[in-house]
Amino acid sequence: MEAILSHASVSITELKRNPSAVIEAADGESVAILVHKKPNAYLVPAETYQRLM
């Protein structure tokens, strides 16, 4: 099983259903997006992404 490098995670289905709620619940933290219980992507706040760039 792959490590999830985030305190929060949601399924891709949940993200599709209500993306605004996922972003709001993240409270400025990253969220792992899971597909078949494995991390497929990470949703990061815009400020964090900008710092990385």
CNS distance restraints for C-alpha pairs under 8 A (distance, minus, plus):
assign (resid   1 and name CA) (resid  38 and name CA) 7.30 0.50 0.50
assign (resid   2 and name CA) (resid  38 and name CA) 6.41 0.50 0.50
assign (resid   2 and name CA) (resid  39 and name CA) 7.21 0.50 0.50
assign (resid   3 and name CA) (resid  39 and name CA) 7.88 0.50 0.50
assign (resid   4 and name CA) (resid   9 and name CA) 7.97 0.50 0.50
assign (resid   4 and name CA) (resid  32 and name CA) 6.78 0.50 0.50
assign (resid   4 and name CA) (resid  38 and name CA) 7.86 0.50 0.50
assign (resid   4 and name CA) (resid  39 and name CA) 6.29 0.50 0.50
assign (resid   5 and name CA) (resid  32 and name CA) 7.22 0.50 0.50
assign (resid   6 and name CA) (resid  30 and name CA) 6.11 0.50 0.50
assign (resid   6 and name CA) (resid  31 and name CA) 5.92 0.50 0.50
assign (resid   6 and name CA) (resid  32 and name CA) 5.92 0.50 0.50
assign (resid   7 and name CA) (resid  30 and name CA) 7.57 0.50 0.50
assign (resid   7 and name CA) (resid  31 and name CA) 7.13 0.50 0.50
assign (resid   8 and name CA) (resid  26 and name CA) 7.12 0.50 0.50
assign (resid   8 and name CA) (resid  30 and name CA) 7.09 0.50 0.50
assign (resid   8 and name CA) (resid  31 and name CA) 5.00 0.50 0.50
assign (resid   8 and name CA) (resid  32 and name CA) 6.27 0.50 0.50
assign (resid   9 and name CA) (resid  31 and name CA) 5.15 0.50 0.50
assign (resid   9 and name CA) (resid  32 and name CA) 4.41 0.50 0.50
assign (resid   9 and name CA) (resid  33 and name CA) 5.85 0.50 0.50
assign (resid   9 and name CA) (resid  34 and name CA) 6.87 0.50 0.50
assign (resid  10 and name CA) (resid  14 and name CA) 6.24 0.50 0.50
assign (resid  10 and name CA) (resid  15 and name CA) 6.68 0.50 0.50
assign (resid  10 and name CA) (resid  22 and name CA) 7.85 0.50 0.50
assign (resid  10 and name CA) (resid  31 and name CA) 7.17 0.50 0.50
assign (resid  10 and name CA) (resid  32 and name CA) 6.39 0.50 0.50
assign (resid  10 and name CA) (resid  33 and name CA) 5.32 0.50 0.50
assign (resid  10 and name CA) (resid  34 and name CA) 5.96 0.50 0.50
assign (resid  11 and name CA) (resid  15 and name CA) 6.37 0.50 0.50
assign (resid  11 and name CA) (resid  33 and name CA) 5.65 0.50 0.50
assign (resid  11 and name CA) (resid  34 and name CA) 4.61 0.50 0.50
assign (resid  11 and name CA) (resid  35 and name CA) 6.13 0.50 0.50
assign (resid  11 and name CA) (resid  36 and name CA) 7.97 0.50 0.50
assign (resid  11 and name CA) (resid  37 and name CA) 7.43 0.50 0.50
assign (resid  12 and name CA) (resid  16 and name CA) 6.17 0.50 0.50
assign (resid  12 and name CA) (resid  33 and name CA) 5.83 0.50 0.50
assign (resid  12 and name CA) (resid  34 and name CA) 5.81 0.50 0.50
assign (resid  12 and name CA) (resid  35 and name CA) 6.03 0.50 0.50
assign (resid  13 and name CA) (resid  17 and name CA) 6.15 0.50 0.50
assign (resid  14 and name CA) (resid  18 and name CA) 6.36 0.50 0.50
assign (resid  14 and name CA) (resid  19 and name CA) 7.63 0.50 0.50
assign (resid  15 and name CA) (resid  19 and name CA) 4.82 0.50 0.50
assign (resid  15 and name CA) (resid  22 and name CA) 6.46 0.50 0.50
assign (resid  15 and name CA) (resid  33 and name CA) 7.73 0.50 0.50
assign (resid  18 and name CA) (resid  22 and name CA) 6.64 0.50 0.50
assign (resid  19 and name CA) (resid  23 and name CA) 6.30 0.50 0.50
assign (resid  20 and name CA) (resid  24 and name CA) 6.10 0.50 0.50
assign (resid  21 and name CA) (resid  25 and name CA) 5.95 0.50 0.50
assign (resid  22 and name CA) (resid  26 and name CA) 6.15 0.50 0.50
assign (resid  23 and name CA) (resid  27 and name CA) 7.06 0.50 0.50
assign (resid  23 and name CA) (resid  28 and name CA) 7.84 0.50 0.50
assign (resid  24 and name CA) (resid  28 and name CA) 7.93 0.50 0.50
assign (resid  26 and name CA) (resid  30 and name CA) 6.69 0.50 0.50
assign (resid  26 and name CA) (resid  31 and name CA) 6.62 0.50 0.50
assign (resid  28 and name CA) (resid  44 and name CA) 7.95 0.50 0.50
assign (resid  28 and name CA) (resid  45 and name CA) 5.94 0.50 0.50
assign (resid  29 and name CA) (resid  44 and name CA) 6.71 0.50 0.50
assign (resid  29 and name CA) (resid  45 and name CA) 6.67 0.50 0.50
assign (resid  30 and name CA) (resid  42 and name CA) 6.59 0.50 0.50
assign (resid  30 and name CA) (resid  43 and name CA) 5.53 0.50 0.50
assign (resid  30 and name CA) (resid  44 and name CA) 4.46 0.50 0.50
assign (resid  30 and name CA) (resid  45 and name CA) 6.57 0.50 0.50
assign (resid  31 and name CA) (resid  42 and name CA) 5.60 0.50 0.50
assign (resid  31 and name CA) (resid  43 and name CA) 5.09 0.50 0.50
assign (resid  31 and name CA) (resid  44 and name CA) 6.60 0.50 0.50
assign (resid  32 and name CA) (resid  39 and name CA) 5.97 0.50 0.50
assign (resid  32 and name CA) (resid  40 and name CA) 7.51 0.50 0.50
assign (resid  32 and name CA) (resid  41 and name CA) 6.07 0.50 0.50
assign (resid  32 and name CA) (resid  42 and name CA) 4.54 0.50 0.50
assign (resid  32 and name CA) (resid  43 and name CA) 6.36 0.50 0.50
assign (resid  33 and name CA) (resid  39 and name CA) 5.66 0.50 0.50
assign (resid  33 and name CA) (resid  40 and name CA) 5.78 0.50 0.50
assign (resid  33 and name CA) (resid  41 and name CA) 5.14 0.50 0.50
assign (resid  33 and name CA) (resid  42 and name CA) 5.67 0.50 0.50
assign (resid  33 and name CA) (resid  43 and name CA) 7.04 0.50 0.50
assign (resid  34 and name CA) (resid  38 and name CA) 5.04 0.50 0.50
assign (resid  34 and name CA) (resid  39 and name CA) 4.44 0.50 0.50
assign (resid  34 and name CA) (resid  40 and name CA) 5.47 0.50 0.50
assign (resid  34 and name CA) (resid  41 and name CA) 7.18 0.50 0.50
assign (resid  35 and name CA) (resid  39 and name CA) 6.39 0.50 0.50
assign (resid  35 and name CA) (resid  40 and name CA) 5.98 0.50 0.50
assign (resid  44 and name CA) (resid  48 and name CA) 6.43 0.50 0.50
assign (resid  44 and name CA) (resid  49 and name CA) 6.51 0.50 0.50
assign (resid  45 and name CA) (resid  49 and name CA) 6.41 0.50 0.50
assign (resid  46 and name CA) (resid  50 and name CA) 6.09 0.50 0.50
assign (resid  47 and name CA) (resid  51 and name CA) 6.33 0.50 0.50
assign (resid  48 and name CA) (resid  52 and name CA) 6.35 0.50 0.50
assign (resid  49 and name CA) (resid  53 and name CA) 6.34 0.50 0.50
